[in-house]
Amino acid sequence: EDLKANLLRSIGPASVRFRQDPVRMLRLMKFRARYGFFIDVEAEEATLQMQREILKSSPARILEEILRMLESGASAPFFQLMGEYGFLHLLFPTFTHFFMKPEGREIFRYLSCLDQIQKQKGKRLNIDRSTTLACLVFPLLEKTLQIDWLAKGKTPHLGEVIFTISSLIQHTLLEAFPHFPRRLTAEMASILANQYRLTPLSGKKLHKDRLFQYRDFSSALQFLKIRALVKEELVETYLAMKQQYQHFLQQGKRAHAKRH
């Protein structure tokens, strides 16, 4: 009956179930985001009253739920709901301050474009978790560089951009989840840094063969695709870079075949 009525409720008293396992409140947000169901009044009231219980849950479990939602094709409504019900403030205080500003809506544009790609042709595509995480940090990175450098008529060199990336990852993710997997943060930092090789602030382009050999370049190109969905003026750059990279890979395969 609840399925027919598009209704979400807990099995048993919501306040008891959420106290037993606070992660169930995030799963309530998850099902609301993915299926658009309504939330039962009792479950909603318990969620609003018991948000801080989430801080008693294992950070690893919370992080896994969030990472899965970034892969789900419903990340934008999920983060929207986390903000509305107070979980974003508890779990990601730095992001919350950014979300409260008008430019914070840019994160939702990136998440919406990520969802669009994930649901392409009716089935989710394989996008690295590090790439999905970059959607959260990149708008904040752009804003930080604008305030600290560009608005003052200065152009940061890549080393300064990389330092800013490390600082943002520390304040937005590692302070919230100290045991955040190092592999993911390293890959995300590489993807973000490579955006300023693909579209350098100075306008000076790197030699393509050198650019294509950078670590995690394929993921960086994937993230450039998301950027192109957000900002139409990057579509031509993305398509050209994608074509050149495919040609570079084909040349490498032919060279390998000749050697063997």
Solvent accessible surface area in square Angstrom, and as a share of the most:
residue,aa,sasa,rsa
1,E,179,0.80
2,D,46,0.24
3,L,141,0.70
4,K,185,0.79
5,A,62,0.48
6,N,67,0.35
7,L,45,0.22
8,L,24,0.12
9,R,126,0.46
10,S,23,0.15
11,I,154,0.78
12,G,36,0.35
13,P,74,0.47
14,A,0,0.00
15,S,46,0.30
16,V,66,0.38
17,R,78,0.28
18,F,7,0.03
19,R,141,0.51
20,Q,112,0.50
21,D,24,0.12
22,P,12,0.08
23,V,0,0.00
24,R,90,0.33
25,M,0,0.00
26,L,1,0.00
27,R,83,0.30
28,L,14,0.07
29,M,0,0.00
30,K,30,0.13
31,F,82,0.34
32,R,75,0.27
33,A,15,0.11
34,R,97,0.35
35,Y,121,0.46
36,G,43,0.41
37,F,35,0.15
38,F,128,0.53
39,I,20,0.10
40,D,23,0.12
41,V,103,0.59
42,E,91,0.41
43,A,1,0.00
44,E,59,0.26
45,E,90,0.41
46,A,7,0.05
47,T,0,0.00
48,L,87,0.43
49,Q,146,0.65
50,M,16,0.07
51,Q,44,0.20
52,R,159,0.58
53,E,30,0.13
54,I,0,0.00
55,L,88,0.44
56,K,152,0.64
57,S,12,0.08
58,S,49,0.32
59,P,65,0.41
60,A,72,0.56
61,R,99,0.36
62,I,5,0.03
63,L,15,0.07
64,E,57,0.25
65,E,8,0.04
66,I,1,0.00
67,L,5,0.02
68,R,128,0.47
69,M,1,0.01
70,L,0,0.00
71,E,50,0.22
72,S,14,0.09
73,G,3,0.03
74,A,10,0.08
75,S,0,0.00
76,A,12,0.09
77,P,54,0.34
78,F,1,0.00
79,F,1,0.00
80,Q,60,0.27
81,L,19,0.09
82,M,0,0.00
83,G,37,0.36
84,E,109,0.49
85,Y,21,0.08
86,G,22,0.21
87,F,0,0.00
88,L,6,0.03
89,H,102,0.46
90,L,29,0.14
91,L,12,0.06
92,F,3,0.01
93,P,61,0.38
94,T,44,0.25
95,F,1,0.00
96,T,18,0.11
97,H,111,0.49
98,F,11,0.05
99,F,23,0.09
100,M,149,0.67
101,K,105,0.44
102,P,117,0.74
103,E,59,0.27
104,G,0,0.00
105,R,122,0.44
106,E,36,0.16
107,I,0,0.00
108,F,23,0.10
109,R,117,0.43
110,Y,0,0.00
111,L,0,0.00
112,S,55,0.35
113,C,15,0.09
114,L,0,0.00
115,D,9,0.05
116,Q,102,0.45
117,I,5,0.02
118,Q,3,0.01
119,K,116,0.49
120,Q,71,0.31
121,K,191,0.81
122,G,77,0.74
123,K,142,0.60
124,R,133,0.48
125,L,69,0.34
126,N,138,0.71
127,I,8,0.04
128,D,62,0.32
129,R,64,0.24
130,S,1,0.01
131,T,0,0.00
132,T,0,0.00
133,L,3,0.01
134,A,0,0.00
135,C,0,0.00
136,L,1,0.00
137,V,0,0.00
138,F,1,0.00
139,P,4,0.03
140,L,18,0.09
141,L,0,0.00
142,E,49,0.22
143,K,63,0.27
144,T,30,0.18
145,L,3,0.01
146,Q,77,0.34
147,I,94,0.48
148,D,68,0.35
149,W,61,0.21
150,L,64,0.32
151,A,70,0.55
152,K,132,0.56
153,G,75,0.72
154,K,114,0.48
155,T,74,0.43
156,P,7,0.05
157,H,115,0.51
158,L,55,0.27
159,G,41,0.40
160,E,49,0.22
161,V,2,0.01
162,I,70,0.36
163,F,153,0.64
164,T,17,0.10
165,I,1,0.00
166,S,61,0.40
167,S,39,0.25
168,L,18,0.09
169,I,8,0.04
170,Q,80,0.36
171,H,91,0.41
172,T,2,0.01
173,L,1,0.01
174,L,48,0.24
175,E,100,0.45
176,A,31,0.24
177,F,8,0.03
178,P,92,0.58
179,H,166,0.74
180,F,7,0.03
181,P,54,0.34
182,R,212,0.77
183,R,148,0.54
184,L,5,0.03
185,T,17,0.10
186,A,43,0.33
187,E,33,0.15
188,M,0,0.00
189,A,27,0.21
190,S,21,0.13
191,I,0,0.00
192,L,0,0.00
193,A,6,0.05
194,N,1,0.00
195,Q,0,0.00
196,Y,21,0.08
197,R,37,0.13
198,L,0,0.00
199,T,29,0.17
200,P,23,0.14
201,L,67,0.33
202,S,82,0.53
203,G,52,0.50
204,K,162,0.69
205,K,119,0.50
206,L,53,0.26
207,H,129,0.58
208,K,66,0.28
209,D,64,0.33
210,R,142,0.52
211,L,3,0.02
212,F,11,0.04
213,Q,133,0.59
214,Y,58,0.22
215,R,149,0.54
216,D,38,0.20
217,F,5,0.02
218,S,67,0.43
219,S,12,0.08
220,A,0,0.00
221,L,15,0.07
222,Q,53,0.23
223,F,0,0.00
224,L,0,0.00
225,K,54,0.23
226,I,0,0.00
227,R,18,0.06
228,A,6,0.05
229,L,72,0.36
230,V,8,0.05
231,K,58,0.25
232,E,145,0.65
233,E,131,0.59
234,L,23,0.11
235,V,56,0.32
236,E,141,0.63
237,T,41,0.24
238,Y,24,0.09
239,L,99,0.49
240,A,40,0.31
241,M,9,0.04
242,K,76,0.32
243,Q,130,0.58
244,Q,69,0.31
245,Y,29,0.11
246,Q,86,0.38
247,H,94,0.42
248,F,45,0.19
249,L,78,0.39
250,Q,95,0.42
251,Q,84,0.37
252,G,40,0.38
253,K,144,0.61
254,R,129,0.47
255,A,42,0.32
256,H,98,0.44
257,A,67,0.52
258,K,176,0.75
259,R,169,0.62
260,H,162,0.72
